[in-house]
Amino acid sequence: MSAPQHRTSRWIDDWRPEDETFWATTGRRIARRNLIWSIFAEHLGFSVWMIWSVSSAMLASVGFDFSAQQLFFLVAIPSLVGALLRLPYTFAVPTFGGRNWTVFSALALLVPTGGYALAVTHAGTPYWVFCVIAAFAGIGGGNFASSMTNINFFYPAAKKGTALGLNAAGGNLGVSLVQLVLPVLVGGAGLFGLVHAAGGGIHLERAAYVYAALCLVAAVMACLRMDNLATAKSDPRVQLSVMKDRETWVMALLYVGTFGSFMGYSSAMPLLIKLTFWVPAPAPLGTGIYFAYYAFIGALVGSATRPLGGWLADKYGGAKVTLVAFTGMVVFTLAVLWTLAQLQANPGADPAVAAANKAWFPGFLVFFVLIFAFTGIGNGSTYKMIPGLYRTTAQSSAALGVIGAVGALGGFLIPIAFNSPWVHSPLSATRGAFVVFTIYYAACGVLTYAYYVRRLRPVAITRSESLEGADA
């Protein structure tokens, strides 16, 4: 079997992943190399996308006095922009090539990192400027769609669940890692208190410098080690047919519940802990639970369980695993609601109230982390389901873009719900939000069971295989 023919700029003209001989002798090695550097670049995209999730909770420490509503909106903006960019980023891979677009998208992250560094070092920066810079951070959210589309073209159907799960998990891990390392990098303490706050104060711009440098590394390595597939094609008619397909919108609703929850909770968790369990007095670390110690845990667990969800879906079927995921999310969201019912509202930031609420934090954290675990499993299993529901790789890639874009909107809606301005207190808003989320997860579970597990309706003629085959 001859090696793939390369055009200039690392284009591969001959790519046949479904040919077992080709895959064993040539394809697997090349696909793995592209997957590795795709994961690295996507990881940085997620990190920049979520850099405001923990930074917003530290803005008061560097002289910015924004309200809780303003901060929750600030962490929500990148998710909205990232969701809107996912559809055009899906088209970018077939149009420009996966390698070429990875280089460009990594370099584009220099815009939000540079803006971040400038904004946090000038005490007079107005709120609207922070919002604009946060919107540019949404570029990192678009990277997910192009990265997943690219890897989808590289792998055979039988390997897509695990490959896409690993690729997505590498990106999702960027959320956890930025929440873990940013407090340490900027001198704001972290690692469960093992790293202490710097005596010279907090310097948020340091995080921007580190991630800007890493983005340059990602661009260089993508240029040197990744490939473009000439066989990766897109057709606007395919995109239109996918958007007309009811299957696409059913899966999008499910993905809002899984990936949208992962992103929304990841964005909001630092602020949620800060507003619910911590007050700043006495300095330097205040009373109650210091948010920077624990903000990363949920995203870390959700990232780790995403490839598990893909693997389980490959083994037991995507629909069944997705149903289990939503069941777990309902159970543990109710458990979080129970812990919130035990807390006292603390509008006056009273240290005594924060100290009393602290006793309920371990239960809150455990239940919340278990929600994250099931969102990760659901992310992997839903993405496994998508390629098996469409006739061609081009259709499934188009569907991944649409479903990913709609799903990412959850990352915008959840932070907004946690501190709705029409609710009289942040704690009441948080409780009400979790009630709504529980109802939504239950509805998604019912939809998954009725639409896929029971297979109550015939499969559309656009499918290449039955739902039984997709779940094999």
C-alpha positions, 0 to 999 in steps of 0.5 A: 500500500503506497503512502498518502500523496502530499501536495504542497503545504502538507496536503494529503490527497489519498485518505481512506480510513475505512480501508483496514489495510490502509488504516493499519499501515499508514492511516493510524499513525498519521491520524494519531499525530494530527490528533495529538497536536489538535488536542494541544491547540484545542486545549489552549483554545478552551483555556483562553475561552474560559480565562474570565471564568476565574479572573472575574472572581479576582477583579475586585482584588486588583481594583475593579468594583463590578456587581455580581450581575456584571461578573456573571454576564462577563463570564457568559459572554465568551460562551455566547460568542464561541457558540456563534462561531462554531458553525463558520469554524466547521466550514473552515476545515474543508475550505482551508484545511485542518492544518492551516486553520489550526495555525490560524485559529491558534494565532487568533488567540493572541487577540484576546490574550493581548487585550486581557493583559492591557485591560487588567493592568489599567485601573480605569478600564471601563466595564464595556471594554472588559465585555469586548475583550471577553467576547474575543475570548469566545474565539477559543470556543470556535476552535472546538468545532473546527478541531472536532470536524478535522479529527472526524475526517481522519478516523474511521467510524469504528474509532470516532467515539474514542478519538473525538472523546480524547480530542474533546477531553483535551480541550475540556481539560483546558477549562480545568487547567486555567482555573487551577494554574491562573490563581497560582500564576497571578499570585492569588494562592491556590492548590488547596492553600498549598500555594500562598498569595504573593506578597506583591499582590495579584498580577492577572496579566501574567496569565495572559503572557503565559497563554500567548506564548503557548498559543505561538507554540501551538501555531508553530507545531500545527504548521510543522506536524499536522496535515490537510486532507484534500478529501475533507469536503463541505457542501452548503446543500449538505449543511442545509439538509442537516439543518432541516433534519429533525434529528439534528435539533433533537441531538442539539437539545441533548447537547445543550444539557451535556456540553452546555451544562459543562461549559456553563457550570465551569464558567460560573463555579468560581463565582458561585463558590465566592458568592455563596460560601466566602466573604473577603473579611478578614484579609487576605483570604477572608472567611468561609471557602476560598473559591480559588482552591476548588474552582478547577475540580468540576471542570477537571472531572468533567474533562476526565469523564468525557473520553469515558463516555465515548468509550462506553458509547462505543461499547454499550451504545450512545443512546443508553449511555446518554440516558444514564448520564441524564439520570445521574444529572437529575439525581445529583442536581436534586442533591445540590438543591438539598445542600443549597436549601440548608444555607443562609442568604448572606447579602451583607457579606457577614463572616459569621454567616459565611462560617456557618455556610462553610459546614455545607460546602463538602456536600455541595462540592461532592454533588456538584462534581458528580454532576460534572462527571455525568456531563462529561459522560454525556458529552462523549456519548452524544458525540458518539451518536452523531456520526452514526446518524448520517449517511456520510462523513460530510453530513456528520461533520456538518451536524457536529457543527450545528449541534456543537453551536447550539449546545454551547449556548448553555454556557451562556445561559447558565451563568445568567440564570445563576444571578438573574437580576429579577430575583431578590438574592443571589442564593434564591437565584441559584436555587431557582436555576438548579430547579430549572436545570433539573426539569430540563435534564429530566426532559432530556432523559425522557427524550433520549429514551423515547426517541432513541432507546425505544426507537419508537419511530422509523429511521430517516432515509438519510441514515446509513445504518439503523439506530441499532447499528449506530448503537452497536 
